[in-house]
Amino acid sequence: METIAERLKSAHESLNMALKKANRAPNSIQLLAVSKTKPVSDIVLAYEAGHRLFGENYVQEGVEKVQELQELNDIQWHFIGPIQSNKSKLVAENFDWVHTVDRAKIAKRLSNQHTPHKKLNVLIQVNINTEESKAGVLVDEIETLAALIDTLPNLTLRGLMTIPKASQSAQELVNTYQHMHQLFVNLQHSFETVDTLSMGMSADIEPAVLNGSTMVRVGTAIFGPRNTTT
């Protein structure tokens, strides 16, 4: 059975192969290790293997991990799950990045509740396939929310994030990712801080990399299937 260090190495190798295929530089994309439902001990093993970027989906679980590992102060913590208003303070106080800002109310709360000595990096979540059951802004709402975030004193707008529709053909997924990349480029023209497109997971690293992702969110390929008892 492969260790976390071995799986992490394999994930980087897959990412580097995709970058070569896309004729992109090795340092043009970041690997976010998604550790939801996994114990702190697994995060420590990935940390000991040299990894520093970790993503959490659930507020309480994520906060507990952040606090338990606070002595590892070079970890960069990303919140990548839905944010309820009553949990925004915990997110603002404990995470370095938030990938799932999709409404003005949450953006304002995060800014008001974040410690002012260091800005919170935020991505706008885009509901790129206009799914009724999925969070995220619609395409025509991106610029309005981006403009608001840009005015908030404790936030830095870094870019866009998406979770594509699951039941797409390979070509439909490519089309989705190409569309997201164009939206990202458009946003870069308007806001100088925009440099991150969070797009792609364990099963679709290659099409994400080929179509301009700058950060892939990988959980299963590193930590194994998620635990269902938590």
Disulfide bonds with the S-S distance in Angstrom:
none
